[in-house]
Amino acid sequence: MAHKDMVAIGDFRYGTRRLSEGDMIRKVEGPRARLLEALGMAKVGKRRARRPQLDHDDNGVEGGSLKQTGDDLPALRAAYEAKFGKRVFNGWSAEEIRRRLAEATPKS
């Protein structure tokens, strides 16, 4: 019996697996492959390229693009850590870190 590689069209369960759109199903037997195709759950073919998980701005690169404001948040965080010896609260904006660096004195 011929086996086929298939790609899930939508989200569904196949056996014990939870499949999402674009997931690969390998070595599906002929009758089962025809059934999945007839039900519109999967199609024979190759897996399409997936977007990176954290592609926030849809440019195909993981992560977001840098803001155009000129804020260098990693450099500000490094300066804060060097000055105070502890990490910055992750929710602080660049302006907040600048303000705290300017008004506070380092602990000795």
The first five atom37 places (N, CA, C, CB, O) and aatype in JSON, in Angstrom:
{
  "aatype": [12, 0, 8, 11, 3, 12, 19, 0, 9, 7, 3, 13, 1, 18, 7, 16, 1, 1, 10, 15, 6, 7, 3, 12, 9, 1, 11, 19, 6, 7, 14, 1, 0, 1, 10, 10, 6, 0, 10, 7, 12, 0, 11, 19, 7, 11, 1, 1, 0, 1, 1, 14, 5, 10, 3, 8, 3, 3, 2, 7, 19, 6, 7, 7, 15, 10, 11, 5, 16, 7, 3, 3, 10, 14, 0, 10, 1, 0, 0, 18, 6, 0, 11, 13, 7, 11, 1, 19, 13, 2, 7, 17, 15, 0, 6, 6, 9, 1, 1, 1, 10, 0, 6, 0, 16, 14, 11, 15],
  "atom_mask": [
    [1, 1, 1, 1, 1],
    [1, 1, 1, 1, 1],
    [1, 1, 1, 1, 1],
    [1, 1, 1, 1, 1],
    [1, 1, 1, 1, 1],
    [1, 1, 1, 1, 1],
    [1, 1, 1, 1, 1],
    [1, 1, 1, 1, 1],
    [1, 1, 1, 1, 1],
    [1, 1, 1, 0, 1],
    [1, 1, 1, 1, 1],
    [1, 1, 1, 1, 1],
    [1, 1, 1, 1, 1],
    [1, 1, 1, 1, 1],
    [1, 1, 1, 0, 1],
    [1, 1, 1, 1, 1],
    [1, 1, 1, 1, 1],
    [1, 1, 1, 1, 1],
    [1, 1, 1, 1, 1],
    [1, 1, 1, 1, 1],
    [1, 1, 1, 1, 1],
    [1, 1, 1, 0, 1],
    [1, 1, 1, 1, 1],
    [1, 1, 1, 1, 1],
    [1, 1, 1, 1, 1],
    [1, 1, 1, 1, 1],
    [1, 1, 1, 1, 1],
    [1, 1, 1, 1, 1],
    [1, 1, 1, 1, 1],
    [1, 1, 1, 0, 1],
    [1, 1, 1, 1, 1],
    [1, 1, 1, 1, 1],
    [1, 1, 1, 1, 1],
    [1, 1, 1, 1, 1],
    [1, 1, 1, 1, 1],
    [1, 1, 1, 1, 1],
    [1, 1, 1, 1, 1],
    [1, 1, 1, 1, 1],
    [1, 1, 1, 1, 1],
    [1, 1, 1, 0, 1],
    [1, 1, 1, 1, 1],
    [1, 1, 1, 1, 1],
    [1, 1, 1, 1, 1],
    [1, 1, 1, 1, 1],
    [1, 1, 1, 0, 1],
    [1, 1, 1, 1, 1],
    [1, 1, 1, 1, 1],
    [1, 1, 1, 1, 1],
    [1, 1, 1, 1, 1],
    [1, 1, 1, 1, 1],
    [1, 1, 1, 1, 1],
    [1, 1, 1, 1, 1],
    [1, 1, 1, 1, 1],
    [1, 1, 1, 1, 1],
    [1, 1, 1, 1, 1],
    [1, 1, 1, 1, 1],
    [1, 1, 1, 1, 1],
    [1, 1, 1, 1, 1],
    [1, 1, 1, 1, 1],
    [1, 1, 1, 0, 1],
    [1, 1, 1, 1, 1],
    [1, 1, 1, 1, 1],
    [1, 1, 1, 0, 1],
    [1, 1, 1, 0, 1],
    [1, 1, 1, 1, 1],
    [1, 1, 1, 1, 1],
    [1, 1, 1, 1, 1],
    [1, 1, 1, 1, 1],
    [1, 1, 1, 1, 1],
    [1, 1, 1, 0, 1],
    [1, 1, 1, 1, 1],
    [1, 1, 1, 1, 1],
    [1, 1, 1, 1, 1],
    [1, 1, 1, 1, 1],
    [1, 1, 1, 1, 1],
    [1, 1, 1, 1, 1],
    [1, 1, 1, 1, 1],
    [1, 1, 1, 1, 1],
    [1, 1, 1, 1, 1],
    [1, 1, 1, 1, 1],
    [1, 1, 1, 1, 1],
    [1, 1, 1, 1, 1],
    [1, 1, 1, 1, 1],
    [1, 1, 1, 1, 1],
    [1, 1, 1, 0, 1],
    [1, 1, 1, 1, 1],
    [1, 1, 1, 1, 1],
    [1, 1, 1, 1, 1],
    [1, 1, 1, 1, 1],
    [1, 1, 1, 1, 1],
    [1, 1, 1, 0, 1],
    [1, 1, 1, 1, 1],
    [1, 1, 1, 1, 1],
    [1, 1, 1, 1, 1],
    [1, 1, 1, 1, 1],
    [1, 1, 1, 1, 1],
    [1, 1, 1, 1, 1],
    [1, 1, 1, 1, 1],
    [1, 1, 1, 1, 1],
    [1, 1, 1, 1, 1],
    [1, 1, 1, 1, 1],
    [1, 1, 1, 1, 1],
    [1, 1, 1, 1, 1],
    [1, 1, 1, 1, 1],
    [1, 1, 1, 1, 1],
    [1, 1, 1, 1, 1],
    [1, 1, 1, 1, 1],
    [1, 1, 1, 1, 1]
  ],
  "atom_positions": [
    [[0.84, -1.18, 0.0], [0.0, 0.0, 0.0], [0.89, 1.24, 0.0], [-0.96, 0.0, 1.22], [1.9, 1.29, 0.7]],
    [[0.51, 2.22, -0.78], [1.31, 3.44, -0.91], [1.05, 4.38, 0.26], [1.01, 4.15, -2.25], [-0.08, 4.56, 0.71]],
    [[2.12, 4.95, 0.73], [2.03, 5.94, 1.81], [2.23, 7.33, 1.22], [3.06, 5.66, 2.92], [2.98, 7.5, 0.26]],
    [[1.56, 8.32, 1.81], [1.67, 9.68, 1.33], [2.02, 10.6, 2.49], [0.36, 10.14, 0.65], [1.64, 10.36, 3.63]],
    [[2.76, 11.65, 2.17], [3.0, 12.71, 3.14], [1.95, 13.78, 2.91], [4.46, 13.3, 3.01], [1.71, 14.19, 1.77]],
    [[1.31, 14.23, 3.99], [0.22, 15.18, 3.87], [0.48, 16.39, 4.76], [-1.11, 14.53, 4.24], [1.32, 16.35, 5.67]],
    [[-0.24, 17.46, 4.49], [-0.15, 18.7, 5.26], [-1.53, 19.03, 5.79], [0.43, 19.87, 4.4], [-2.51, 19.01, 5.04]],
    [[-1.63, 19.35, 7.09], [-2.92, 19.7, 7.69], [-3.4, 21.03, 7.14], [-2.81, 19.75, 9.23], [-2.63, 21.99, 7.05]],
    [[-4.67, 21.11, 6.77], [-5.26, 22.34, 6.25], [-5.76, 23.22, 7.4], [-6.4, 22.03, 5.28], [-5.7, 24.44, 7.31]],
    [[-6.24, 22.6, 8.45], [-6.74, 23.34, 9.62], [-6.31, 22.65, 10.89], [0.0, 0.0, 0.0], [-5.49, 21.74, 10.86]],
    [[-6.86, 23.08, 12.01], [-6.55, 22.47, 13.3], [-7.47, 21.26, 13.52], [-6.7, 23.51, 14.46], [-8.68, 21.37, 13.36]],
    [[-6.88, 20.12, 13.88], [-7.67, 18.94, 14.21], [-6.79, 17.92, 14.91], [-8.31, 18.33, 12.94], [-5.57, 18.07, 14.96]],
    [[-7.42, 16.88, 15.45], [-6.68, 15.8, 16.11], [-6.54, 14.64, 15.13], [-7.4, 15.34, 17.42], [-7.48, 14.3, 14.41]],
    [[-5.36, 14.05, 15.13], [-5.09, 12.9, 14.28], [-4.43, 11.86, 15.17], [-4.19, 13.26, 13.03], [-3.26, 11.99, 15.51]],
    [[-5.17, 10.84, 15.54], [-4.66, 9.88, 16.5], [-4.52, 10.56, 17.85], [0.0, 0.0, 0.0], [-5.5, 11.07, 18.4]],
    [[-3.32, 10.56, 18.38], [-3.08, 11.23, 19.66], [-2.43, 12.59, 19.48], [-2.21, 10.36, 20.55], [-2.12, 13.26, 20.47]],
    [[-2.23, 13.01, 18.24], [-1.57, 14.29, 17.97], [-2.57, 15.41, 17.8], [-0.69, 14.19, 16.73], [-3.68, 15.19, 17.3]],
    [[-2.19, 16.6, 18.2], [-2.97, 17.81, 17.99], [-2.29, 18.57, 16.86], [-3.09, 18.68, 19.31], [-1.19, 19.09, 17.05]],
    [[-2.92, 18.64, 15.71], [-2.31, 19.25, 14.54], [-2.82, 20.67, 14.32], [-2.57, 18.41, 13.3], [-3.99, 20.97, 14.57]],
    [[-1.93, 21.53, 13.87], [-2.29, 22.89, 13.49], [-2.12, 23.03, 12.0], [-1.42, 23.93, 14.25], [-1.54, 22.16, 11.34]],
    [[-2.63, 24.12, 11.45], [-2.51, 24.35, 10.02], [-1.04, 24.37, 9.62], [-3.19, 25.67, 9.63], [-0.24, 25.07, 10.22]],
    [[-0.69, 23.6, 8.61], [0.67, 23.55, 8.1], [1.51, 22.43, 8.68], [0.0, 0.0, 0.0], [2.62, 22.2, 8.21]],
    [[1.0, 21.7, 9.71], [1.75, 20.59, 10.28], [1.81, 19.43, 9.3], [1.14, 20.14, 11.6], [0.87, 19.2, 8.55]],
    [[2.91, 18.71, 9.32], [3.15, 17.6, 8.41], [2.64, 16.3, 9.03], [4.65, 17.48, 8.08], [2.85, 16.04, 10.22]],
    [[1.97, 15.5, 8.23], [1.54, 14.15, 8.63], [2.28, 13.2, 7.7], [-0.05, 13.96, 8.55], [2.02, 13.19, 6.5]],
    [[3.18, 12.41, 8.24], [4.02, 11.55, 7.41], [3.44, 10.14, 7.3], [5.43, 11.48, 7.99], [2.83, 9.62, 8.23]],
    [[3.63, 9.55, 6.15], [3.3, 8.16, 5.85], [1.86, 7.8, 6.18], [4.22, 7.25, 6.61], [1.6, 6.88, 6.96]],
    [[0.93, 8.52, 5.58], [-0.49, 8.21, 5.73], [-0.86, 7.19, 4.67], [-1.39, 9.5, 5.6], [-0.52, 7.36, 3.5]],
    [[-1.55, 6.11, 5.07], [-1.92, 5.05, 4.14], [-2.97, 5.55, 3.15], [-2.44, 3.81, 4.9], [-3.71, 6.48, 3.45]],
    [[-3.02, 4.93, 1.99], [-3.89, 5.34, 0.89], [-5.34, 5.66, 1.25], [0.0, 0.0, 0.0], [-5.79, 6.77, 1.0]],
    [[-6.09, 4.69, 1.85], [-7.49, 4.96, 2.16], [-7.66, 6.11, 3.17], [-8.15, 3.71, 2.71], [-8.56, 6.94, 3.02]],
    [[-6.82, 6.14, 4.16], [-6.9, 7.2, 5.16], [-6.54, 8.56, 4.55], [-5.98, 6.89, 6.35], [-7.13, 9.58, 4.9]],
    [[-5.58, 8.57, 3.64], [-5.2, 9.81, 2.95], [-6.36, 10.33, 2.11], [-3.95, 9.58, 2.07], [-6.63, 11.53, 2.1]],
    [[-7.04, 9.42, 1.41], [-8.2, 9.84, 0.61], [-9.31, 10.39, 1.49], [-8.73, 8.66, -0.23], [-9.98, 11.35, 1.12]],
    [[-9.51, 9.78, 2.66], [-10.54, 10.24, 3.59], [-10.21, 11.64, 4.12], [-10.7, 9.24, 4.75], [-11.08, 12.51, 4.16]],
    [[-8.96, 11.85, 4.54], [-8.56, 13.17, 5.05], [-8.71, 14.23, 3.97], [-7.11, 13.13, 5.56], [-9.1, 15.36, 4.26]],
    [[-8.39, 13.87, 2.74], [-8.53, 14.82, 1.63], [-10.0, 15.11, 1.34], [-7.84, 14.28, 0.37], [-10.37, 16.26, 1.1]],
    [[-10.85, 14.08, 1.36], [-12.27, 14.25, 1.07], [-12.95, 15.1, 2.14], [-12.96, 12.9, 0.96], [-13.87, 15.87, 1.83]],
    [[-12.51, 14.97, 3.39], [-13.1, 15.74, 4.48], [-12.53, 17.17, 4.56], [-12.87, 15.03, 5.8], [-13.01, 17.99, 5.34]],
    [[-11.53, 17.44, 3.75], [-10.94, 18.78, 3.74], [-10.06, 19.06, 4.95], [0.0, 0.0, 0.0], [-9.89, 20.22, 5.33]],
    [[-9.51, 18.02, 5.54], [-8.68, 18.19, 6.73], [-7.19, 18.27, 6.39], [-8.92, 17.04, 7.7], [-6.42, 18.9, 7.12]],
    [[-6.8, 17.64, 5.3], [-5.39, 17.62, 4.91], [-5.3, 17.49, 3.4], [-4.62, 16.46, 5.61], [-6.26, 17.12, 2.73]],
    [[-4.13, 17.81, 2.89], [-3.89, 17.67, 1.45], [-2.51, 17.06, 1.24], [-4.02, 19.05, 0.71], [-1.61, 17.22, 2.07]],
    [[-2.36, 16.37, 0.13], [-1.08, 15.78, -0.2], [-0.16, 16.91, -0.65], [-1.23, 14.67, -1.31], [-0.56, 17.75, -1.46]],
    [[1.03, 16.91, -0.14], [1.96, 17.94, -0.56], [3.04, 18.19, 0.47], [0.0, 0.0, 0.0], [3.16, 17.49, 1.48]],
    [[3.8, 19.2, 0.18], [4.9, 19.55, 1.07], [4.46, 20.65, 2.01], [6.13, 19.99, 0.27], [3.55, 21.42, 1.73]],
    [[5.13, 20.69, 3.11], [4.86, 21.69, 4.13], [5.26, 23.06, 3.62], [5.6, 21.36, 5.44], [6.33, 23.23, 3.04]],
    [[4.4, 24.03, 3.85], [4.75, 25.39, 3.44], [5.6, 26.03, 4.53], [3.48, 26.24, 3.16], [5.55, 25.64, 5.69]],
    [[6.35, 26.99, 4.13], [7.23, 27.66, 5.08], [6.39, 28.38, 6.13], [8.19, 28.66, 4.36], [5.41, 29.05, 5.8]],
    [[6.78, 28.24, 7.38], [6.07, 28.9, 8.45], [6.72, 30.21, 8.8], [6.0, 28.0, 9.68], [7.93, 30.4, 8.62]],
    [[5.9, 31.12, 9.28], [6.43, 32.38, 9.8], [7.16, 32.1, 11.1], [5.29, 33.41, 10.01], [6.75, 31.22, 11.85]],
    [[8.21, 32.83, 11.4], [8.84, 32.67, 12.71], [7.81, 32.94, 13.81], [10.06, 33.61, 12.86], [6.87, 33.71, 13.63]],
    [[8.01, 32.3, 14.95], [7.03, 32.37, 16.02], [6.78, 33.79, 16.5], [7.47, 31.52, 17.17], [5.63, 34.14, 16.79]],
    [[7.78, 34.6, 16.6], [7.63, 35.94, 17.15], [7.77, 37.02, 16.09], [8.64, 36.17, 18.25], [8.4, 38.05, 16.33]],
    [[7.19, 36.79, 14.93], [7.27, 37.77, 13.86], [6.14, 38.79, 14.05], [7.17, 37.09, 12.45], [5.05, 38.61, 13.52]],
    [[6.42, 39.85, 14.82], [5.38, 40.81, 15.19], [5.01, 41.76, 14.07], [5.83, 41.6, 16.38], [3.88, 42.23, 14.01]],
    [[5.93, 42.05, 13.18], [5.64, 43.03, 12.14], [5.53, 42.41, 10.74], [6.71, 44.1, 12.14], [5.58, 43.13, 9.74]],
    [[5.38, 41.1, 10.67], [5.15, 40.37, 9.41], [6.2, 40.63, 8.34], [3.81, 40.72, 8.87], [5.87, 40.7, 7.15]],
    [[7.46, 40.78, 8.74], [8.5, 40.98, 7.74], [9.3, 39.7, 7.5], [9.43, 42.1, 8.17], [10.28, 39.72, 6.76]],
    [[8.9, 38.56, 8.13], [9.56, 37.29, 7.91], [10.76, 37.06, 8.79], [0.0, 0.0, 0.0], [11.42, 36.03, 8.66]],
    [[11.08, 37.99, 9.68], [12.22, 37.87, 10.58], [11.7, 37.77, 11.99], [13.2, 39.07, 10.42], [10.79, 38.5, 12.38]],
    [[12.29, 36.86, 12.78], [11.84, 36.68, 14.15], [12.06, 37.95, 14.95], [12.56, 35.51, 14.81], [13.08, 38.61, 14.81]],
    [[11.09, 38.27, 15.79], [11.15, 39.48, 16.61], [10.58, 40.66, 15.86], [0.0, 0.0, 0.0], [10.19, 40.55, 14.7]],
    [[10.53, 41.77, 16.52], [10.0, 42.97, 15.89], [11.11, 43.84, 15.36], [0.0, 0.0, 0.0], [12.28, 43.61, 15.63]],
    [[10.74, 44.82, 14.61], [11.74, 45.75, 14.1], [12.04, 46.79, 15.16], [11.27, 46.42, 12.79], [11.25, 47.0, 16.08]],
    [[13.18, 47.44, 15.04], [13.56, 48.46, 16.0], [12.66, 49.68, 15.84], [15.03, 48.85, 15.83], [12.25, 50.03, 14.74]],
    [[12.38, 50.31, 16.96], [11.57, 51.51, 16.91], [12.36, 52.63, 16.27], [11.08, 51.9, 18.31], [13.59, 52.69, 16.39]],
    [[11.67, 53.51, 15.61], [12.32, 54.61, 14.91], [12.59, 55.81, 15.82], [11.48, 55.03, 13.74], [13.05, 56.85, 15.34]],
    [[12.32, 55.67, 17.12], [12.5, 56.79, 18.04], [13.95, 56.99, 18.43], [11.66, 56.58, 19.27], [14.29, 58.01, 19.03]],
    [[14.81, 56.05, 18.13], [16.21, 56.17, 18.48], [16.51, 55.66, 19.87], [0.0, 0.0, 0.0], [17.64, 55.82, 20.34]],
    [[15.55, 55.07, 20.55], [15.78, 54.54, 21.89], [16.63, 53.29, 21.8], [14.44, 54.24, 22.6], [16.3, 52.36, 21.05]],
    [[17.7, 53.26, 22.54], [18.55, 52.08, 22.57], [18.33, 51.39, 23.91], [20.06, 52.45, 22.36], [19.14, 51.53, 24.83]],
    [[17.23, 50.67, 24.02], [16.83, 50.04, 25.27], [17.87, 49.07, 25.81], [15.53, 49.33, 25.07], [18.12, 49.1, 27.02]],
    [[18.49, 48.2, 24.99], [19.52, 47.3, 25.55], [20.7, 48.06, 26.18], [20.03, 46.38, 24.46], [21.21, 47.65, 27.22]],
    [[21.12, 49.16, 25.56], [22.22, 49.93, 26.11], [21.82, 50.59, 27.43], [22.69, 51.0, 25.11], [22.61, 50.64, 28.37]],
    [[20.59, 51.1, 27.5], [20.11, 51.7, 28.74], [20.0, 50.66, 29.85], [18.75, 52.37, 28.52], [20.35, 50.94, 30.99]],
    [[19.53, 49.47, 29.51], [19.44, 48.4, 30.51], [20.82, 47.99, 31.02], [18.72, 47.18, 29.93], [21.01, 47.74, 32.21]],
    [[21.79, 47.93, 30.09], [23.16, 47.59, 30.5], [23.74, 48.67, 31.41], [24.05, 47.39, 29.26], [24.43, 48.36, 32.37]],
    [[23.48, 49.93, 31.1], [23.97, 51.03, 31.94], [23.34, 50.97, 33.33], [23.67, 52.38, 31.28], [24.02, 51.2, 34.33]],
    [[22.05, 50.68, 33.39], [21.36, 50.58, 34.68], [21.96, 49.44, 35.5], [19.84, 50.36, 34.48], [22.22, 49.6, 36.7]],
    [[22.17, 48.29, 34.85], [22.73, 47.14, 35.56], [24.14, 47.42, 36.04], [22.72, 45.9, 34.66], [24.52, 46.99, 37.14]],
    [[24.94, 48.13, 35.24], [26.3, 48.47, 35.65], [26.3, 49.45, 36.82], [27.08, 49.07, 34.47], [27.14, 49.36, 37.71]],
    [[25.36, 50.37, 36.83], [25.31, 51.4, 37.87], [24.77, 50.86, 39.19], [24.47, 52.56, 37.4], [25.3, 51.18, 40.25]],
    [[23.72, 50.05, 39.12], [23.05, 49.6, 40.33], [23.33, 48.16, 40.71], [21.6, 49.78, 40.18], [23.03, 47.75, 41.83]],
    [[23.89, 47.38, 39.81], [24.21, 45.99, 40.12], [23.0, 45.07, 40.12], [0.0, 0.0, 0.0], [23.08, 43.96, 40.64]],
    [[21.9, 45.5, 39.55], [20.71, 44.65, 39.43], [20.03, 44.93, 38.1], [19.73, 44.88, 40.62], [20.25, 45.96, 37.47]],
    [[19.21, 43.98, 37.71], [18.56, 44.1, 36.41], [17.39, 45.07, 36.45], [18.09, 42.73, 35.92], [16.81, 45.32, 37.51]],
    [[17.07, 45.6, 35.3], [15.98, 46.56, 35.14], [14.65, 45.81, 35.13], [16.16, 47.4, 33.84], [14.57, 44.69, 34.62]],
    [[13.6, 46.42, 35.68], [12.26, 45.88, 35.56], [11.89, 45.88, 34.08], [11.22, 46.7, 36.41], [12.03, 46.9, 33.41]],
    [[11.42, 44.76, 33.58], [11.2, 44.59, 32.15], [10.1, 45.49, 31.59], [10.88, 43.16, 31.86], [10.04, 45.72, 30.39]],
    [[9.23, 45.99, 32.45], [8.12, 46.82, 31.98], [8.47, 48.29, 31.85], [0.0, 0.0, 0.0], [7.65, 49.07, 31.38]],
    [[9.67, 48.69, 32.25], [10.05, 50.1, 32.19], [10.4, 50.51, 30.76], [11.24, 50.38, 33.11], [11.05, 49.76, 30.03]],
    [[9.96, 51.68, 30.37], [10.28, 52.22, 29.06], [11.67, 52.85, 29.11], [9.22, 53.26, 28.6], [12.28, 52.96, 30.17]],
    [[12.16, 53.27, 27.95], [13.48, 53.91, 27.88], [13.47, 55.22, 28.68], [13.88, 54.18, 26.41], [14.46, 55.56, 29.34]],
    [[12.36, 55.95, 28.62], [12.28, 57.21, 29.36], [12.35, 56.97, 30.86], [10.98, 57.95, 29.01], [13.0, 57.73, 31.58]],
    [[11.68, 55.91, 31.33], [11.69, 55.59, 32.76], [13.09, 55.21, 33.23], [10.7, 54.44, 33.06], [13.52, 55.62, 34.3]],
    [[13.8, 54.43, 32.42], [15.16, 54.03, 32.79], [16.07, 55.25, 32.81], [15.71, 52.96, 31.8], [16.89, 55.4, 33.72]],
    [[15.93, 56.12, 31.82], [16.72, 57.36, 31.8], [16.46, 58.21, 33.05], [16.4, 58.18, 30.54], [17.39, 58.75, 33.64]],
    [[15.19, 58.32, 33.43], [14.83, 59.12, 34.59], [15.45, 58.54, 35.86], [13.3, 59.21, 34.74], [15.99, 59.27, 36.69]],
    [[15.37, 57.23, 36.02], [15.93, 56.59, 37.21], [17.46, 56.68, 37.23], [15.5, 55.13, 37.28], [18.05, 56.82, 38.3]],
    [[18.09, 56.58, 36.07], [19.54, 56.74, 36.02], [19.96, 58.16, 36.4], [20.07, 56.39, 34.62], [20.98, 58.35, 37.06]],
    [[19.17, 59.14, 35.98], [19.54, 60.53, 36.23], [19.33, 60.94, 37.68], [18.74, 61.45, 35.32], [20.14, 61.7, 38.22]],
    [[18.29, 60.47, 38.33], [17.97, 60.97, 39.67], [18.5, 60.12, 40.82], [16.49, 61.08, 39.8], [18.61, 60.62, 41.94]],
    [[18.84, 58.89, 40.58], [19.26, 58.0, 41.67], [20.77, 57.95, 41.81], [18.71, 56.6, 41.43], [21.52, 58.19, 40.86]],
    [[21.21, 57.64, 43.0], [22.63, 57.44, 43.26], [22.86, 55.96, 43.43], [23.11, 58.24, 44.5], [22.01, 55.27, 43.98]],
    [[23.99, 55.46, 42.98], [24.24, 54.01, 43.1], [24.47, 53.61, 44.56], [25.47, 53.6, 42.25], [24.95, 54.39, 45.37]],
    [[24.09, 52.37, 44.84], [24.31, 51.82, 46.18], [25.76, 51.42, 46.29], [23.38, 50.61, 46.47], [26.33, 50.86, 45.35]],
    [[26.38, 51.71, 47.44], [27.78, 51.36, 47.64], [27.93, 50.26, 48.64], [28.58, 52.57, 48.08], [29.05, 49.84, 48.93]]
  ]
}
